[in-house]
Amino acid sequence: MKFNVALAIAMGASLLAACSNAPGPVGGAQNIAVVEGDLPAPSASDLNRVPEVGPIRINDRLKVDVFGVPELSGREVTVDSNGQISFPLIGTVEVAGLQPAEVSARIAQRLRGQFVRDPQVTTLVTQTTEREVTVYGAVTAPGVYPVLGKTSLLTTVAKARGLSEYANSRDVVVFRTVDGQRMATLYNLEAISRGAYDDPAIYPNDIVVVGDSPSRRLFDDIVGAATLVVTPLTILLQNTL
């Protein structure tokens, strides 16, 4: 990602002044917007998208067609919490973790002979809701974790078994795409724990980066040493990470 560092430094003084006064829009650098405040929630289109390639997940919606068999074509099915779909004549089929072509082959195998002489099956993913958040940086167990219902930043860090020994709890960055706009917000876990501001919500597809990292340094030229702000700080990124 390329930032205009000179312009970011130029607006740093304005931001520090804003931090000491009433919250509000700050900045002004071309193509870089900086505001005090939390990340907005992602839209439905940010959460629901059709992937170009990838394994089928729980809650994905599939369209299954069996060529030449109208009764078995155009079937819209949703992958349940057990990673299965229900299909006429053959009952439940395990599909989670498979590619669409593998699902087609599995359905065709179950249909072949007993129900359809030579089934030609096509499976398309029409909608997917990726229910995962990525956590890395100075945490004990970096990784990809499921998002089950509503969750928060503190809970997400806890899923990664908490901060590592030398983690800086004041330097936590959350990346999110909202209506196609890539955003990053700097959070201070100490401030959240003290009740200075609410524990923010975390959504599927978010990326949480804890501690000293290139992600945290995105903010250095903007806020300087003022890492103990009592409100989240959000920047709109020029380029997608």
C-alpha positions as a Python dict, from the first residue, in 0.01 Angstrom:
ca = {
    (1, 'M'): (0, 0, 0),
    (2, 'K'): (135, 337, -93),
    (3, 'F'): (54, 646, 112),
    (4, 'N'): (156, 1002, 45),
    (5, 'V'): (368, 1023, 359),
    (6, 'A'): (452, 1391, 322),
    (7, 'L'): (87, 1486, 309),
    (8, 'A'): (9, 1259, 604),
    (9, 'I'): (279, 1428, 813),
    (10, 'A'): (146, 1769, 717),
    (11, 'M'): (-193, 1690, 859),
    (12, 'G'): (-55, 1537, 1178),
    (13, 'A'): (-63, 1864, 1371),
    (14, 'S'): (-428, 1915, 1286),
    (15, 'L'): (-510, 1567, 1412),
    (16, 'L'): (-329, 1612, 1742),
    (17, 'A'): (-518, 1934, 1798),
    (18, 'A'): (-843, 1757, 1723),
    (19, 'C'): (-760, 1482, 1972),
    (20, 'S'): (-736, 1740, 2250),
    (21, 'N'): (-1063, 1910, 2155),
    (22, 'A'): (-1406, 1792, 2043),
    (23, 'P'): (-1403, 1489, 1812),
    (24, 'G'): (-1467, 1560, 1447),
    (25, 'P'): (-1336, 1521, 1095),
    (26, 'V'): (-969, 1603, 1058),
    (27, 'G'): (-708, 1575, 789),
    (28, 'G'): (-744, 1706, 437),
    (29, 'A'): (-468, 1525, 252),
    (30, 'Q'): (-561, 1426, -100),
    (31, 'N'): (-706, 1073, -117),
    (32, 'I'): (-653, 1020, 257),
    (33, 'A'): (-942, 1084, 496),
    (34, 'V'): (-886, 1069, 871),
    (35, 'V'): (-1164, 1083, 1128),
    (36, 'E'): (-1199, 1021, 1497),
    (37, 'G'): (-1444, 743, 1564),
    (38, 'D'): (-1520, 376, 1523),
    (39, 'L'): (-1532, 171, 1204),
    (40, 'P'): (-1880, 163, 1048),
    (41, 'A'): (-2047, -174, 1012),
    (42, 'P'): (-2004, -355, 679),
    (43, 'S'): (-2296, -362, 439),
    (44, 'A'): (-2474, -678, 329),
    (45, 'S'): (-2283, -670, 0),
    (46, 'D'): (-1954, -665, 193),
    (47, 'L'): (-2056, -975, 388),
    (48, 'N'): (-2228, -1165, 108),
    (49, 'R'): (-2032, -1224, -208),
    (50, 'V'): (-1977, -1497, -462),
    (51, 'P'): (-1613, -1614, -451),
    (52, 'E'): (-1420, -1680, -772),
    (53, 'V'): (-1278, -1997, -625),
    (54, 'G'): (-1259, -2161, -287),
    (55, 'P'): (-1407, -2436, -74),
    (56, 'I'): (-1775, -2437, 12),
    (57, 'R'): (-1854, -2309, 360),
    (58, 'I'): (-2133, -2337, 612),
    (59, 'N'): (-2422, -2100, 522),
    (60, 'D'): (-2318, -2087, 155),
    (61, 'R'): (-2609, -2100, -89),
    (62, 'L'): (-2578, -2339, -384),
    (63, 'K'): (-2768, -2389, -707),
    (64, 'V'): (-2768, -2750, -831),
    (65, 'D'): (-2880, -2856, -1180),
    (66, 'V'): (-2913, -3209, -1314),
    (67, 'F'): (-2917, -3183, -1693),
    (68, 'G'): (-3230, -3324, -1853),
    (69, 'V'): (-3411, -3379, -1523),
    (70, 'P'): (-3635, -3075, -1457),
    (71, 'E'): (-3742, -3206, -1117),
    (72, 'L'): (-3380, -3197, -1001),
    (73, 'S'): (-3271, -2875, -1171),
    (74, 'G'): (-3260, -2521, -1038),
    (75, 'R'): (-3251, -2647, -682),
    (76, 'E'): (-3143, -2374, -436),
    (77, 'V'): (-2998, -2523, -119),
    (78, 'T'): (-2815, -2381, 183),
    (79, 'V'): (-2526, -2553, 357),
    (80, 'D'): (-2638, -2620, 714),
    (81, 'S'): (-2437, -2595, 1035),
    (82, 'N'): (-2319, -2954, 988),
    (83, 'G'): (-2174, -2876, 645),
    (84, 'Q'): (-2449, -3066, 464),
    (85, 'I'): (-2720, -3001, 206),
    (86, 'S'): (-3041, -3189, 149),
    (87, 'F'): (-3112, -3305, -206),
    (88, 'P'): (-3415, -3493, -345),
    (89, 'L'): (-3389, -3872, -373),
    (90, 'I'): (-3046, -3896, -208),
    (91, 'G'): (-3103, -3712, 121),
    (92, 'T'): (-2816, -3531, 293),
    (93, 'V'): (-2481, -3474, 124),
    (94, 'E'): (-2160, -3360, 295),
    (95, 'V'): (-2033, -3058, 99),
    (96, 'A'): (-1840, -2825, 333),
    (97, 'G'): (-1476, -2795, 231),
    (98, 'L'): (-1540, -2923, -123),
    (99, 'Q'): (-1509, -2736, -450),
    (100, 'P'): (-1834, -2699, -651),
    (101, 'A'): (-1712, -2956, -908),
    (102, 'E'): (-1653, -3205, -626),
    (103, 'V'): (-2006, -3150, -498),
    (104, 'S'): (-2139, -3218, -850),
    (105, 'A'): (-1941, -3540, -868),
    (106, 'R'): (-2065, -3652, -525),
    (107, 'I'): (-2429, -3587, -614),
    (108, 'A'): (-2389, -3758, -951),
    (109, 'Q'): (-2238, -4065, -785),
    (110, 'R'): (-2532, -4092, -548),
    (111, 'L'): (-2786, -4048, -829),
    (112, 'R'): (-2619, -4273, -1085),
    (113, 'G'): (-2788, -4599, -1172),
    (114, 'Q'): (-3057, -4610, -909),
    (115, 'F'): (-3225, -4279, -994),
    (116, 'V'): (-3064, -4132, -1308),
    (117, 'R'): (-2880, -4341, -1571),
    (118, 'D'): (-2598, -4096, -1647),
    (119, 'P'): (-2644, -3778, -1438),
    (120, 'Q'): (-2469, -3459, -1549),
    (121, 'V'): (-2466, -3234, -1244),
    (122, 'T'): (-2363, -2868, -1222),
    (123, 'T'): (-2317, -2686, -890),
    (124, 'L'): (-2278, -2310, -855),
    (125, 'V'): (-2217, -2102, -543),
    (126, 'T'): (-2474, -1822, -561),
    (127, 'Q'): (-2407, -1665, -224),
    (128, 'T'): (-2150, -1704, 50),
    (129, 'T'): (-2123, -1548, 392),
    (130, 'E'): (-1770, -1591, 519),
    (131, 'R'): (-1800, -1614, 893),
    (132, 'E'): (-1433, -1576, 980),
    (133, 'V'): (-1200, -1314, 1119),
    (134, 'T'): (-821, -1313, 1079),
    (135, 'V'): (-609, -1231, 1386),
    (136, 'Y'): (-233, -1194, 1369),
    (137, 'G'): (56, -997, 1513),
    (138, 'A'): (148, -1009, 1882),
    (139, 'V'): (-110, -1265, 1995),
    (140, 'T'): (-45, -1606, 2141),
    (141, 'A'): (-222, -1801, 1865),
    (142, 'P'): (-253, -1609, 1537),
    (143, 'G'): (-499, -1760, 1293),
    (144, 'V'): (-840, -1753, 1130),
    (145, 'Y'): (-1131, -1783, 1372),
    (146, 'P'): (-1505, -1832, 1316),
    (147, 'V'): (-1743, -1548, 1393),
    (148, 'L'): (-2048, -1694, 1563),
    (149, 'G'): (-2316, -1434, 1620),
    (150, 'K'): (-2217, -1097, 1762),
    (151, 'T'): (-1861, -1059, 1882),
    (152, 'S'): (-1624, -780, 1989),
    (153, 'L'): (-1259, -686, 1963),
    (154, 'L'): (-1169, -803, 2314),
    (155, 'T'): (-1348, -1134, 2255),
    (156, 'T'): (-1169, -1181, 1923),
    (157, 'V'): (-827, -1123, 2081),
    (158, 'A'): (-922, -1369, 2354),
    (159, 'K'): (-1000, -1632, 2087),
    (160, 'A'): (-638, -1593, 1975),
    (161, 'R'): (-544, -1680, 2336),
    (162, 'G'): (-474, -1321, 2427),
    (163, 'L'): (-176, -1094, 2386),
    (164, 'S'): (174, -1236, 2358),
    (165, 'E'): (438, -1149, 2620),
    (166, 'Y'): (566, -833, 2451),
    (167, 'A'): (245, -717, 2285),
    (168, 'N'): (150, -350, 2293),
    (169, 'S'): (-218, -338, 2383),
    (170, 'R'): (-237, 27, 2271),
    (171, 'D'): (-156, -64, 1912),
    (172, 'V'): (-440, -272, 1768),
    (173, 'V'): (-549, -210, 1409),
    (174, 'V'): (-870, -345, 1255),
    (175, 'F'): (-903, -352, 875),
    (176, 'R'): (-1249, -363, 715),
    (177, 'T'): (-1413, -301, 378),
    (178, 'V'): (-1735, -100, 389),
    (179, 'D'): (-1927, -42, 66),
    (180, 'G'): (-1609, -119, -127),
    (181, 'Q'): (-1399, 131, 73),
    (182, 'R'): (-1102, -15, 258),
    (183, 'M'): (-1067, 128, 610),
    (184, 'A'): (-834, 84, 906),
    (185, 'T'): (-898, 187, 1266),
    (186, 'L'): (-648, 213, 1551),
    (187, 'Y'): (-777, 89, 1887),
    (188, 'N'): (-632, 98, 2236),
    (189, 'L'): (-725, -213, 2437),
    (190, 'E'): (-619, -42, 2760),
    (191, 'A'): (-862, 241, 2692),
    (192, 'I'): (-1140, -7, 2614),
    (193, 'S'): (-1070, -199, 2936),
    (194, 'R'): (-1083, 128, 3134),
    (195, 'G'): (-1420, 211, 2980),
    (196, 'A'): (-1289, 511, 2785),
    (197, 'Y'): (-1491, 387, 2488),
    (198, 'D'): (-1699, 82, 2397),
    (199, 'D'): (-1555, -251, 2296),
    (200, 'P'): (-1609, -235, 1916),
    (201, 'A'): (-1798, -497, 1719),
    (202, 'I'): (-1601, -731, 1495),
    (203, 'Y'): (-1755, -869, 1175),
    (204, 'P'): (-1676, -1153, 933),
    (205, 'N'): (-1387, -1071, 695),
    (206, 'D'): (-1229, -825, 941),
    (207, 'I'): (-852, -842, 993),
    (208, 'V'): (-723, -770, 1344),
    (209, 'V'): (-353, -688, 1384),
    (210, 'V'): (-211, -664, 1737),
    (211, 'G'): (112, -497, 1844),
    (212, 'D'): (410, -347, 1665),
    (213, 'S'): (367, -415, 1293),
    (214, 'P'): (365, -241, 955),
    (215, 'S'): (-12, -207, 997),
    (216, 'R'): (29, -2, 1316),
    (217, 'R'): (295, 215, 1150),
    (218, 'L'): (35, 332, 899),
    (219, 'F'): (-77, 566, 1177),
    (220, 'D'): (266, 686, 1295),
    (221, 'D'): (299, 979, 1056),
    (222, 'I'): (-55, 1087, 1138),
    (223, 'V'): (-76, 1066, 1516),
    (224, 'G'): (293, 1072, 1609),
    (225, 'A'): (337, 971, 1972),
    (226, 'A'): (-29, 1026, 2061),
    (227, 'T'): (-117, 657, 2091),
    (228, 'L'): (-315, 700, 2411),
    (229, 'V'): (-610, 875, 2245),
    (230, 'V'): (-941, 809, 2415),
    (231, 'T'): (-1133, 751, 2095),
    (232, 'P'): (-1073, 517, 1801),
    (233, 'L'): (-899, 669, 1499),
    (234, 'T'): (-1002, 567, 1146),
    (235, 'I'): (-828, 621, 814),
    (236, 'L'): (-967, 553, 467),
    (237, 'L'): (-703, 373, 268),
    (238, 'Q'): (-599, 470, -84),
    (239, 'N'): (-543, 115, -200),
    (240, 'T'): (-678, -225, -104),
    (241, 'L'): (-435, -426, 108),
}
